[in-house]
């Protein structure tokens, strides 16, 4: 197994959606799914970070944005004399292989097919979305006539007839998000423009095709445009056609006119070999800073896959954009491209390698601070109340009504009450400070305003003398309201209450970092009082999820036996395995490893049965990386410095990584026995510890 390559043998229509998601290529600005450039059984998707519009659901206009599927730049198909256009699902394929080169960011496809007349043609393709120039992408296709000579017809298309149809349960909803299409041909280049319906973002694609035969025919069909080429192939010889595209939107910086900018960009773009070299060099720089290696090849491949998709979604190009962390990456349309709390699992890994990306993602939240303040004020609270689901402008994107696609019924949706998004943002502010030693004033403002909201959300119960938080939903989304209650919300969710205590403590610490006080003594005193007297419920010696949890009726477990998502701990979220692996890491090493492995294999094996095809689970991918560094390696930034407390599973072998801590570059190599920092042995684990971390009997 090559730990840097994800390979697929054969063309399997049933698994194309999963392959498309896992073979997505991106550069932090835009990404394109790994769909085939030809055929019918494909779900093309190109998504620009932050490109949203308001959607219409079953005839209702709702305050719910979609990440827009943009015009498809990929299509390239071909035909031998007298044959129809090649479609892999209908062709007689002699060989078919697809490989994702994660080290260089290239998607390879190689196939051989025989047409009805017995002519055998080999096709090799290399695809990239440039990490060097975030507006460019390219597809190189090389044809070899193995046992024949003659003309090969090729069609290269820019297709504006795309819709948001990548999620089956959304397909009854309106998905035609592009309008006002226009196409043209200028000085050997073709272009296509379209406008998103409600947000009125102009999207422009420009394309240059390079081949040995300059002759071509341009076909315009309103919402798509294609160039037709004919290559004269000689038996045993090869010919190449390269399609280079530029994608520009009216949201981009330093753009007066999207169409003109796209045309200029693709005209200036180098030929494929140079474009590829620059792209590979950019990935080489990223991998140098993102180094995270384990010894076992299969685990190494999965770690590389998770780093790869994280950096394709959030790269140095993202740092200058006004975008957040989309829960499903830029890899599909699940969750409609919304931003939830997945940054809680992402930024701790980025902080120690690419702090500039983390800072850009925190700016996304800070720019929406006025909207969060207004939301808190409208709800009768102080400070800033951030939305559970966010998109372009910081409004709450969580629907108050949810359409059940199976029944067609509209049902109340109370998931906007997941207020713990605020502590997640504050946690990332604090972790950024610990990793860099730098607390920008606007970051401090962000954390303190979130603390003010939670302080005002907290009320003192005179009877118990404890502070309580009522009317919220915790991370467990199965419990939305009490039985028979007329309105949603629960009291004293344990996670929310405990994180509020943490938040107010960090707000006090943050105030101490500022040159001038921004909170009164009275406000500070109340924060301190809340941290000492916050209510947390218990039952049977364990923490209750919320007040009244032990009084609920027991589920009929026998009826639902074998249904994993209704197990006592449901693991309905891919993040669940990450959290359980962390919690068990120092008490039950074997079970921790089982959960870690489940999280690692979650997307590549599509353990949820079809959800990965709709987009990767970015939080879970990043969570596995953070598990390696902060949990198993015990790498913990603290105010007084960087602490290392390793307890690595022996199955990992040697764990090697590179981090940047407060301006210092550190190389760490560790296994379950010892650790080296910058090549110097700094820690040898005690001899009375066995490889599983348990103390040996003396």
C-alpha positions as CSV (number, residue, x, y, z in Angstrom):
1,X,0.0,0.0,0.0
2,X,1.2,3.5,-0.9
3,X,0.3,5.7,2.1
4,X,0.1,8.7,-0.2
5,X,-2.2,7.3,-2.9
6,X,-5.9,6.4,-2.7
7,X,-6.6,3.9,-5.5
8,X,-9.8,2.4,-7.1
9,X,-9.8,-0.4,-9.6
10,X,-12.7,-0.7,-12.0
11,X,-15.7,1.5,-12.7
12,X,-18.4,0.9,-10.1
13,X,-21.5,3.1,-10.7
14,X,-22.9,2.2,-7.2
15,X,-19.8,3.7,-5.5
16,X,-19.2,6.7,-7.8
17,X,-20.8,9.2,-5.3
18,X,-18.4,8.1,-2.5
19,X,-15.4,8.2,-4.9
20,X,-16.4,11.7,-6.0
21,X,-16.4,13.0,-2.5
22,X,-13.1,11.3,-1.4
23,X,-11.4,12.3,-4.7
24,X,-12.4,16.0,-4.5
25,X,-9.7,18.5,-5.4
26,X,-9.6,21.9,-3.9
27,X,-7.4,24.8,-2.9
28,X,-9.2,26.5,0.0
29,X,-11.0,28.9,-2.3
30,X,-12.9,26.4,-4.5
31,X,-13.2,22.7,-4.9
32,X,-14.4,20.3,-7.5
33,X,-15.7,16.8,-6.8
34,X,-14.0,13.8,-8.3
35,X,-16.7,13.2,-10.9
36,X,-15.8,11.6,-14.2
37,X,-15.4,14.1,-17.0
38,X,-17.7,12.0,-19.1
39,X,-20.8,9.8,-18.8
40,X,-24.2,10.1,-17.2
41,X,-23.7,8.5,-13.8
42,X,-22.0,11.5,-12.2
43,X,-22.8,14.1,-9.6
44,X,-20.7,17.1,-10.7
45,X,-20.0,19.7,-8.0
46,X,-17.9,22.8,-8.0
47,X,-18.2,25.0,-4.9
48,X,-16.7,28.3,-4.0
49,X,-16.2,29.0,-0.3
50,X,-18.8,31.4,0.9
51,X,-21.0,31.4,-2.3
52,X,-24.5,31.1,-0.9
53,X,-28.1,32.0,-1.8
54,X,-31.5,31.8,-0.1
55,X,-33.3,28.7,-1.0
56,X,-37.0,27.8,-1.7
57,X,-38.3,24.7,0.0
58,X,-41.5,23.1,-1.3
59,X,-42.8,26.4,-2.5
60,X,-41.9,28.3,0.6
61,X,-39.0,30.9,0.7
62,X,-37.2,30.1,3.9
63,X,-34.3,31.8,5.6
64,X,-32.0,29.0,4.7
65,X,-29.0,29.4,2.5
66,X,-27.5,26.8,0.1
67,X,-23.9,26.6,-0.9
68,X,-24.3,26.9,-4.7
69,X,-23.2,24.3,-7.2
70,X,-21.5,26.3,-9.8
71,X,-21.1,25.6,-13.6
72,X,-19.3,22.4,-14.4
73,X,-15.9,22.9,-16.0
74,X,-14.9,19.2,-16.2
75,X,-16.7,17.7,-19.2
76,X,-14.4,16.2,-21.8
77,X,-15.6,13.3,-23.8
78,X,-14.5,11.6,-27.0
79,X,-15.5,9.2,-29.8
80,X,-13.9,6.9,-32.3
81,X,-15.0,7.0,-36.0
82,X,-18.7,6.0,-36.2
83,X,-19.1,5.6,-32.5
84,X,-21.2,7.5,-29.9
85,X,-19.6,9.7,-27.3
86,X,-17.7,7.7,-24.7
87,X,-19.6,6.9,-21.5
88,X,-17.9,4.6,-19.0
89,X,-21.2,3.1,-17.8
90,X,-21.9,1.9,-21.4
91,X,-18.4,1.2,-22.7
92,X,-16.6,-2.1,-22.9
93,X,-13.9,-1.3,-20.5
94,X,-10.7,-3.4,-20.6
95,X,-9.0,-1.6,-17.8
96,X,-10.1,1.2,-15.4
97,X,-8.1,2.8,-12.6
98,X,-8.5,6.0,-10.6
99,X,-5.8,7.2,-8.2
100,X,-5.7,10.2,-5.9
101,X,-2.2,11.4,-5.3
102,X,-2.4,13.2,-2.0
103,X,1.2,14.3,-1.8
104,X,0.9,16.3,-5.1
105,X,-2.8,17.0,-5.2
106,X,-3.5,15.2,-8.5
107,X,-6.3,12.9,-9.6
108,X,-5.3,10.3,-12.1
109,X,-7.5,8.2,-14.3
110,X,-6.4,5.6,-16.7
111,X,-8.6,3.4,-18.9
112,X,-8.7,1.2,-22.0
113,X,-11.9,0.7,-23.9
114,X,-12.9,-1.2,-27.0
115,X,-15.5,0.2,-29.3
116,X,-18.0,-1.7,-31.4
117,X,-15.5,-2.1,-34.3
118,X,-12.8,-3.6,-32.0
119,X,-10.7,-0.4,-31.9
120,X,-8.8,-0.2,-28.5
121,X,-8.0,3.2,-27.2
122,X,-6.1,4.0,-24.0
123,X,-6.9,7.2,-22.1
124,X,-4.8,8.8,-19.3
125,X,-5.9,11.9,-17.4
126,X,-4.4,14.2,-14.8
127,X,-6.5,16.7,-13.0
128,X,-5.6,19.5,-10.6
129,X,-7.2,22.4,-8.8
130,X,-4.3,24.7,-8.4
131,X,-2.9,25.3,-5.0
132,X,-0.5,27.8,-6.5
133,X,-3.1,30.0,-8.2
134,X,-6.5,29.6,-6.5
135,X,-8.4,30.7,-9.6
136,X,-7.1,28.0,-11.9
137,X,-7.8,24.3,-12.6
138,X,-6.8,22.0,-15.4
139,X,-7.5,18.6,-16.9
140,X,-4.9,16.9,-19.2
141,X,-6.1,14.0,-21.4
142,X,-3.8,11.8,-23.4
143,X,-5.2,9.4,-26.0
144,X,-3.3,6.4,-27.5
145,X,-4.8,4.4,-30.4
146,X,-3.5,0.9,-29.6
147,X,-4.6,-1.0,-32.7
148,X,-6.0,1.5,-35.1
149,X,-5.4,4.8,-36.9
150,X,-7.8,7.6,-37.7
151,X,-9.6,10.7,-36.4
152,X,-10.7,10.9,-32.8
153,X,-13.5,13.4,-32.0
154,X,-13.2,15.3,-28.7
155,X,-15.8,17.6,-27.0
156,X,-14.7,20.0,-24.2
157,X,-17.6,21.7,-22.4
158,X,-18.4,24.4,-19.9
159,X,-21.8,23.4,-18.6
160,X,-24.2,25.8,-16.8
161,X,-27.0,23.3,-16.6
162,X,-26.1,22.2,-13.1
163,X,-28.3,22.1,-10.1
164,X,-28.0,21.5,-6.4
165,X,-29.0,17.8,-6.6
166,X,-26.2,16.1,-4.8
167,X,-28.3,15.0,-1.8
168,X,-31.1,12.7,-2.4
169,X,-33.4,14.0,0.4
170,X,-33.1,17.5,-1.0
171,X,-34.0,16.7,-4.6
172,X,-37.6,17.6,-4.2
173,X,-36.5,21.1,-3.2
174,X,-35.6,23.8,-5.7
175,X,-32.1,23.4,-6.9
176,X,-31.8,25.5,-10.0
177,X,-29.8,28.2,-8.4
178,X,-28.2,29.8,-11.5
179,X,-29.8,32.1,-14.0
180,X,-28.9,34.7,-16.6
181,X,-26.5,32.4,-18.5
182,X,-24.3,33.8,-21.2
183,X,-21.5,32.3,-23.3
184,X,-19.0,33.5,-25.7
185,X,-15.8,32.9,-27.7
186,X,-12.9,35.4,-27.7
187,X,-9.5,35.0,-29.2
188,X,-9.4,31.2,-29.0
189,X,-11.0,31.1,-25.5
190,X,-14.5,30.3,-24.5
191,X,-16.4,31.6,-21.5
192,X,-19.6,31.1,-19.6
193,X,-21.2,33.4,-17.0
194,X,-24.2,32.9,-14.7
195,X,-25.8,34.7,-11.7
196,X,-27.0,33.1,-8.5
197,X,-30.7,33.7,-8.1
198,X,-31.2,35.6,-4.8
199,X,-27.7,36.6,-3.8
200,X,-26.9,37.9,-7.3
201,X,-23.3,36.7,-7.4
202,X,-21.9,36.6,-10.9
203,X,-19.8,33.5,-11.6
204,X,-17.5,33.4,-14.6
205,X,-15.6,30.4,-16.2
206,X,-13.1,30.9,-19.0
207,X,-11.5,28.0,-20.7
208,X,-8.4,27.4,-22.9
209,X,-7.9,24.1,-24.8
210,X,-4.3,23.3,-25.9
211,X,-3.7,20.5,-28.4
212,X,-1.5,19.7,-31.4
213,X,-4.4,20.5,-33.7
214,X,-5.4,24.1,-33.6
215,X,-8.6,23.6,-35.6
216,X,-11.8,23.6,-33.6
217,X,-15.5,24.3,-33.7
218,X,-17.4,26.2,-31.1
219,X,-21.0,25.1,-30.2
220,X,-23.1,27.5,-28.1
221,X,-26.3,26.3,-26.5
222,X,-27.4,29.1,-24.3
223,X,-26.4,27.8,-20.9
224,X,-23.4,25.8,-22.1
225,X,-20.6,26.1,-24.6
226,X,-18.3,23.5,-26.1
227,X,-15.3,23.2,-28.4
228,X,-15.1,20.3,-30.8
229,X,-11.7,19.0,-31.8
230,X,-10.5,16.3,-34.1
231,X,-7.1,14.6,-33.4
232,X,-5.6,12.4,-36.1
233,X,-4.2,9.4,-34.2
234,X,-1.6,7.0,-35.6
235,X,-1.5,3.4,-34.4
236,X,0.6,3.2,-31.2
237,X,1.1,6.9,-30.9
238,X,-0.3,9.4,-28.4
239,X,-1.9,12.9,-28.6
240,X,-2.9,15.2,-25.7
241,X,-5.6,17.7,-25.2
242,X,-5.4,20.0,-22.1
243,X,-8.3,22.0,-20.7
244,X,-7.3,24.9,-18.5
245,X,-10.0,27.0,-16.7
246,X,-10.2,30.0,-14.5
247,X,-13.1,30.5,-12.1
248,X,-13.9,34.0,-10.9
249,X,-16.9,35.5,-9.0
250,X,-18.0,39.0,-8.2
251,X,-17.3,38.3,-4.5
252,X,-13.6,38.0,-5.3
253,X,-11.2,40.8,-4.2
254,X,-9.6,43.0,-6.8
255,X,-12.2,42.1,-9.5
256,X,-14.0,44.8,-11.5
257,X,-15.7,42.4,-13.9
258,X,-15.8,38.6,-13.3
259,X,-15.9,37.6,-17.0
260,X,-12.9,39.8,-18.0
261,X,-10.9,38.7,-15.0
262,X,-11.5,35.0,-15.8
263,X,-10.5,35.5,-19.4
264,X,-7.3,37.3,-18.4
265,X,-6.5,34.7,-15.8
266,X,-6.8,31.8,-18.2
267,X,-5.0,33.6,-21.0
268,X,-2.0,34.2,-18.7
269,X,-2.1,30.7,-17.3
270,X,1.0,28.7,-18.1
271,X,0.9,25.4,-20.0
272,X,0.0,22.3,-18.1
273,X,3.5,21.1,-17.2
274,X,4.4,24.5,-15.6
275,X,1.0,24.8,-14.0
276,X,1.5,21.3,-12.5
277,X,5.0,22.1,-11.3
278,X,3.8,25.2,-9.4
279,X,0.9,23.3,-8.0
280,X,3.1,20.4,-6.8
281,X,5.6,22.9,-5.2
282,X,2.8,24.6,-3.3
283,X,1.6,21.2,-2.0
284,X,5.2,20.4,-1.0
285,X,5.3,23.5,1.1
286,X,2.0,22.6,2.8
287,X,3.1,19.1,3.6
288,X,6.3,20.3,5.1
289,X,4.4,22.4,7.6
290,X,1.6,19.8,8.0
291,X,3.8,16.8,8.6
292,X,2.0,14.2,10.6
293,X,3.3,10.6,10.1
294,X,2.5,7.3,11.7
295,X,4.5,4.1,10.9
296,X,1.7,1.7,9.9
297,X,0.9,2.2,6.2
298,X,-2.9,1.8,6.3
299,X,-3.2,4.3,9.2
300,X,-0.7,6.6,7.5
301,X,-2.9,6.6,4.4
302,X,-5.9,7.6,6.4
303,X,-4.0,10.3,8.3
304,X,-2.8,11.7,5.0
305,X,-6.3,11.6,3.6
306,X,-7.7,13.6,6.5
307,X,-4.9,16.2,6.4
308,X,-5.3,16.4,2.6
309,X,-9.1,17.2,2.7
310,X,-8.7,19.6,5.6
311,X,-6.1,21.6,3.7
312,X,-8.2,21.5,0.5
313,X,-11.0,23.1,2.4
314,X,-9.0,25.5,4.6
315,X,-5.7,26.4,3.0
316,X,-3.5,29.6,3.2
317,X,-5.7,30.9,0.4
318,X,-8.7,30.7,2.9
319,X,-7.0,33.1,5.4
320,X,-7.9,36.2,3.3
321,X,-11.5,35.1,2.5
322,X,-14.6,35.9,4.6
323,X,-15.6,32.3,5.1
324,X,-16.1,29.8,8.0
325,X,-15.6,26.1,8.4
326,X,-18.2,24.2,6.4
327,X,-19.2,21.0,8.2
328,X,-19.0,18.9,5.0
329,X,-16.0,20.7,3.5
330,X,-16.4,21.9,-0.1
331,X,-17.1,18.4,-1.1
332,X,-20.8,18.2,-1.4
333,X,-24.2,19.7,-0.5
334,X,-25.1,18.0,2.8
335,X,-26.1,20.5,5.5
336,X,-26.3,23.0,2.6
337,X,-22.7,24.1,3.1
338,X,-23.5,25.6,6.5
339,X,-21.1,26.5,9.2
340,X,-21.8,24.7,12.6
341,X,-19.4,24.1,15.4
342,X,-16.9,21.9,13.6
343,X,-14.3,24.5,13.9
344,X,-14.0,23.3,17.5
345,X,-12.3,20.2,16.1
346,X,-10.4,22.0,13.3
347,X,-8.7,25.0,14.7
348,X,-6.7,23.3,17.5
349,X,-4.8,21.4,14.7
350,X,-4.5,24.5,12.5
351,X,-3.2,26.7,15.3
352,X,0.0,24.7,15.6
353,X,0.7,24.7,11.9
354,X,-1.1,27.4,10.1
355,X,-2.1,30.0,12.6
356,X,-2.9,32.5,9.9
357,X,-5.7,30.3,8.6
358,X,-7.1,30.0,12.2
359,X,-7.0,33.8,12.5
360,X,-8.9,34.2,9.2
361,X,-11.6,31.8,10.4
362,X,-11.9,33.7,13.7
363,X,-12.3,36.9,11.7
364,X,-15.3,35.2,10.0
365,X,-17.0,35.1,13.4
366,X,-15.8,38.6,14.4
367,X,-17.2,40.2,11.3
368,X,-20.6,38.7,12.3
369,X,-20.4,40.0,15.8
370,X,-22.8,42.9,15.2
371,X,-25.4,40.4,13.9
372,X,-24.8,38.2,17.0
373,X,-25.2,41.2,19.3
374,X,-28.5,42.1,17.6
375,X,-29.7,38.5,17.9
376,X,-29.0,38.6,21.6
377,X,-30.6,41.9,22.1
378,X,-33.7,40.8,20.2
379,X,-34.0,37.8,22.4
380,X,-33.6,39.9,25.6
381,X,-30.0,39.1,26.4
382,X,-26.7,40.9,26.7
383,X,-23.5,40.2,24.7
384,X,-23.5,38.2,21.4
385,X,-25.6,35.1,20.6
386,X,-24.1,33.3,17.6
387,X,-26.3,31.1,15.4
388,X,-26.1,27.3,15.4
389,X,-26.0,27.3,11.6
390,X,-24.3,30.2,9.8
391,X,-23.8,31.1,6.2
392,X,-23.0,34.4,4.5
393,X,-24.0,37.1,6.9
394,X,-24.4,35.7,10.4
395,X,-28.1,35.2,10.5
396,X,-29.5,32.1,12.1
397,X,-29.7,29.6,9.2
398,X,-31.3,26.8,11.2
399,X,-34.9,26.3,10.0
400,X,-37.7,26.8,12.6
401,X,-39.7,24.4,10.4
402,X,-38.3,21.3,8.9
403,X,-39.7,19.5,5.9
404,X,-39.9,15.7,6.2
405,X,-39.2,14.5,2.7
406,X,-40.9,11.2,3.3
407,X,-44.2,12.5,4.6
408,X,-44.2,16.0,3.1
409,X,-45.1,17.4,6.5
410,X,-43.6,20.5,8.0
411,X,-42.5,19.9,11.6
412,X,-41.1,22.3,14.2
413,X,-37.3,22.4,14.5
414,X,-35.9,23.6,17.8
415,X,-32.2,22.9,17.0
416,X,-31.4,26.6,16.8
417,X,-31.4,26.4,20.7
418,X,-28.0,24.7,20.6
419,X,-26.3,27.7,22.2
420,X,-23.1,25.8,22.8
421,X,-21.8,27.2,19.5
422,X,-20.8,30.3,21.5
423,X,-18.4,28.5,23.8
424,X,-17.0,26.7,20.8
425,X,-16.0,30.0,19.2
426,X,-14.6,31.3,22.5
427,X,-12.6,28.0,23.0
428,X,-11.0,28.6,19.6
429,X,-10.1,32.1,20.5
430,X,-8.4,30.9,23.7
431,X,-6.6,28.0,21.9
432,X,-5.3,30.4,19.3
433,X,-3.9,32.6,22.1
434,X,-2.3,29.6,23.8
435,X,-0.6,28.4,20.6
436,X,0.6,31.8,19.4
437,X,1.0,33.9,22.6
438,X,-1.0,36.6,20.8
439,X,-4.5,37.8,21.7
440,X,-5.7,40.4,19.1
441,X,-8.0,43.0,20.8
442,X,-10.8,42.0,18.4
443,X,-10.4,38.3,19.5
444,X,-10.7,39.4,23.1
445,X,-13.8,41.4,22.2
446,X,-15.3,38.3,20.6
447,X,-14.7,36.0,23.7
448,X,-15.9,38.6,26.2
449,X,-19.1,39.4,24.3
450,X,-19.9,35.6,24.1
451,X,-19.3,35.4,27.9
452,X,-21.7,38.3,28.5
453,X,-24.4,36.5,26.6
454,X,-24.0,33.3,28.6
455,X,-23.9,35.3,31.9
456,X,-27.2,36.9,31.0
457,X,-28.6,33.5,29.9
458,X,-27.8,32.2,33.4
459,X,-30.4,32.8,36.2
460,X,-30.1,32.2,39.9
461,X,-32.7,29.8,41.4
462,X,-33.4,31.2,44.9
463,X,-34.6,27.8,46.2
464,X,-31.4,25.9,45.4
465,X,-29.0,28.8,45.4
466,X,-27.6,27.5,42.1
467,X,-27.4,29.2,38.7
468,X,-29.3,27.5,35.9
469,X,-29.6,27.8,32.1
470,X,-33.0,26.9,30.7
471,X,-34.5,26.6,27.3
472,X,-31.5,25.2,25.4
473,X,-30.6,22.0,23.4
474,X,-27.3,20.2,24.1
475,X,-25.1,18.4,21.6
476,X,-27.5,15.4,21.9
477,X,-30.0,16.5,19.3
478,X,-32.4,13.6,20.0
479,X,-33.6,15.5,23.1
480,X,-35.3,18.7,22.1
481,X,-38.0,19.3,24.6
482,X,-39.7,17.6,27.6
483,X,-42.5,15.2,27.0
484,X,-45.8,17.1,26.7
485,X,-44.0,20.5,26.7
486,X,-45.5,23.2,24.4
487,X,-42.2,24.7,23.5
488,X,-38.7,23.3,22.9
489,X,-35.8,23.6,25.2
490,X,-34.3,21.8,28.2
491,X,-32.9,22.9,31.5
492,X,-29.3,22.6,32.6
493,X,-27.8,20.7,29.8
494,X,-24.5,19.5,31.4
495,X,-22.3,20.4,28.5
496,X,-23.7,23.9,28.2
497,X,-23.5,24.6,31.9
498,X,-20.0,23.3,32.3
499,X,-18.7,25.1,29.2
500,X,-20.3,28.3,30.6
501,X,-18.2,28.0,33.7
502,X,-15.1,27.5,31.6
503,X,-16.1,30.4,29.4
504,X,-16.5,32.9,32.2
505,X,-13.2,31.8,33.8
506,X,-11.4,32.4,30.5
507,X,-13.2,35.8,30.1
508,X,-11.6,36.8,33.4
509,X,-8.2,35.7,32.2
510,X,-8.7,37.6,28.9
511,X,-9.6,40.8,30.8
512,X,-6.2,40.5,32.5
513,X,-4.5,40.5,29.1
514,X,-6.0,43.8,28.1
515,X,-4.4,47.2,28.7
516,X,-7.7,48.7,29.9
517,X,-10.6,47.1,31.8
518,X,-13.7,46.4,29.6
519,X,-15.9,44.9,32.4
520,X,-17.0,46.4,35.7
521,X,-16.1,45.0,39.0
522,X,-19.8,44.1,39.5
523,X,-19.9,42.2,36.2
524,X,-16.7,40.3,37.1
525,X,-18.1,39.5,40.5
526,X,-21.2,37.9,39.0
527,X,-19.1,35.9,36.6
528,X,-17.1,34.6,39.5
529,X,-20.3,33.7,41.4
530,X,-21.7,31.8,38.5
531,X,-18.5,29.7,38.2
532,X,-18.8,28.7,41.8
533,X,-22.5,27.9,41.9
534,X,-23.5,26.5,38.5
535,X,-26.0,23.7,38.6
536,X,-24.9,20.3,37.3
537,X,-27.4,17.4,37.8
538,X,-26.3,13.8,38.7
539,X,-28.1,10.4,38.7
540,X,-26.8,7.0,39.7
541,X,-23.3,8.5,40.2
542,X,-23.0,9.9,36.7
543,X,-23.6,13.4,35.2
544,X,-27.2,13.8,33.9
545,X,-27.5,15.2,30.4
546,X,-30.0,17.7,31.7
547,X,-32.5,18.3,34.6
548,X,-35.1,15.5,34.5
549,X,-33.1,13.1,32.3
550,X,-33.4,10.1,34.8
551,X,-37.2,10.6,34.9
552,X,-37.7,9.9,31.2
553,X,-39.2,6.6,30.2
554,X,-36.7,3.9,29.2
555,X,-36.6,3.2,25.5
556,X,-37.9,-0.2,24.3
557,X,-34.4,-1.5,23.6
558,X,-35.5,-5.0,22.5
559,X,-37.7,-3.4,19.8
560,X,-34.7,-1.5,18.3
561,X,-32.0,-4.0,19.0
562,X,-29.3,-3.9,16.3
563,X,-30.2,-0.3,15.2
564,X,-26.9,1.4,15.9
565,X,-28.2,4.9,16.0
566,X,-30.5,4.1,18.8
567,X,-27.9,2.4,21.0
568,X,-27.6,3.6,24.6
569,X,-24.9,6.0,23.3
570,X,-26.2,6.5,19.8
571,X,-23.0,7.5,17.9
572,X,-25.4,9.1,15.4
573,X,-22.7,11.7,14.7
574,X,-19.3,10.9,13.2
575,X,-17.9,13.2,16.0
576,X,-19.1,10.7,18.6
577,X,-16.3,8.2,18.0
578,X,-13.7,11.1,18.2
579,X,-15.0,12.2,21.6
580,X,-15.3,8.6,23.0
581,X,-11.7,7.8,21.8
582,X,-10.5,10.9,23.7
583,X,-12.4,10.2,26.9
584,X,-11.3,6.6,27.1
585,X,-7.7,7.3,26.1
586,X,-6.2,7.0,29.6
587,X,-8.7,4.7,31.2
588,X,-9.5,2.0,28.6
589,X,-6.8,2.0,25.9
590,X,-8.3,-0.9,23.9
591,X,-11.8,0.8,23.6
592,X,-10.2,4.1,22.9
593,X,-8.3,2.6,20.0
594,X,-11.5,1.0,18.6
595,X,-13.2,4.4,18.6
596,X,-10.2,6.1,17.1
597,X,-10.1,3.5,14.3
598,X,-13.8,4.0,13.7
599,X,-13.3,7.7,13.3
600,X,-10.3,7.2,11.0
601,X,-12.3,4.8,8.7
602,X,-15.6,6.7,9.0
603,X,-15.5,8.4,5.6
604,X,-13.4,6.1,3.5
605,X,-15.7,3.2,4.5
606,X,-18.8,5.4,4.6
607,X,-19.9,3.9,7.9
608,X,-23.1,5.9,8.0
609,X,-24.3,4.2,4.8
610,X,-24.3,6.9,2.1
611,X,-23.6,10.2,3.9
612,X,-20.0,10.6,2.7
613,X,-21.1,10.8,-0.9
614,X,-22.9,14.0,0.1
615,X,-19.7,15.5,1.5
616,X,-16.9,14.5,3.9
617,X,-17.2,15.0,7.6
618,X,-14.6,17.7,8.1
619,X,-14.9,17.9,11.9
620,X,-14.4,14.2,12.4
621,X,-11.4,14.1,10.0
622,X,-9.8,17.0,11.9
623,X,-10.8,15.4,15.2
624,X,-8.7,12.3,14.4
625,X,-5.7,14.5,13.8
626,X,-6.2,16.4,17.0
627,X,-6.5,13.1,18.8
628,X,-3.1,12.1,17.7
629,X,-1.4,15.3,18.8
630,X,-3.3,16.6,21.9
631,X,-4.7,13.4,23.2
632,X,-2.4,10.5,22.5
633,X,0.8,12.6,22.3
634,X,-0.5,14.8,25.2
635,X,0.7,18.0,23.5
636,X,-1.0,20.8,25.3
637,X,-0.4,24.5,24.9
638,X,-0.8,26.3,28.2
639,X,-0.3,29.9,29.4
640,X,3.1,28.9,30.8
641,X,4.3,27.0,27.7
642,X,3.9,23.8,25.8
643,X,3.4,20.6,27.8
644,X,4.0,17.1,26.6
645,X,2.4,14.1,28.4
646,X,2.5,11.2,25.9
647,X,0.7,7.9,26.2
648,X,0.6,6.6,22.6
649,X,-0.9,3.3,21.6
650,X,1.8,0.9,20.6
651,X,0.0,0.1,17.4
652,X,0.8,3.6,16.1
653,X,4.5,2.9,16.1
654,X,6.5,6.2,15.8
655,X,4.4,9.3,15.6
656,X,6.3,12.2,13.8
657,X,5.0,15.7,13.5
658,X,6.0,19.3,12.9
659,X,4.4,22.1,14.8
660,X,4.9,25.9,15.2
661,X,4.5,27.1,18.8
662,X,4.8,30.8,19.5
663,X,7.2,31.4,16.6
664,X,9.3,28.3,17.2
665,X,9.4,25.3,14.8
666,X,9.5,22.0,16.6
667,X,9.9,18.5,15.2
668,X,8.6,15.8,17.5
669,X,9.1,12.0,17.2
670,X,7.5,9.8,19.8
671,X,6.4,6.2,20.4
672,X,5.0,4.5,23.4
673,X,8.4,4.4,25.0
674,X,10.2,7.8,24.4
675,X,9.9,11.1,22.7
676,X,12.5,13.3,20.9
677,X,12.1,17.1,20.2
678,X,14.3,18.5,17.5
679,X,16.3,15.3,17.5
680,X,17.1,15.4,21.3
681,X,15.7,12.8,23.6
682,X,13.5,14.7,26.0
683,X,11.4,12.1,27.7
684,X,11.6,8.4,28.4
685,X,8.5,6.8,29.7
686,X,8.8,5.1,33.1
687,X,9.9,1.5,33.1
688,X,6.9,0.4,35.2
689,X,4.5,1.3,32.4
690,X,3.5,-1.4,30.0
691,X,2.9,-0.5,26.3
692,X,-0.9,-0.1,27.0
693,X,-0.1,2.6,29.5
694,X,-1.1,0.5,32.5
695,X,1.1,0.2,35.5
696,X,2.9,-3.1,35.8
697,X,2.7,-4.9,39.1
698,X,5.8,-4.4,41.2
